[in-house]
């Protein structure tokens, strides 16, 4: 965990209090960076969290799925036989109409 303090001095206890608050607000995420900027009586804070895992979700045969792992044989066959449509760009046709 990296942190920087700019524009003044701040005790380690104060920095840890800000980190504690970030963890309290989003307990499922881990902060990786904390930037504290002291501006007179005000403190500006910016922070970054670890990248959240992302799973692609698609609509296949009427179901929203991330993978086909839980499909039975009939649904797998339906998926493999489906018609996949493509959008071809026609010359002179604006992207707004495709």
Secondary structure, 3 states (H helix, E strand, C coil): CEEEEECCCCCHHHHHHHHHHHHHHCCCCCEEEEEEEEECCEEEEEEEECCCCCCCCEEECCEEECCCCCCCHHHHHHHHHCCCCCCCCCCCCCHHHC
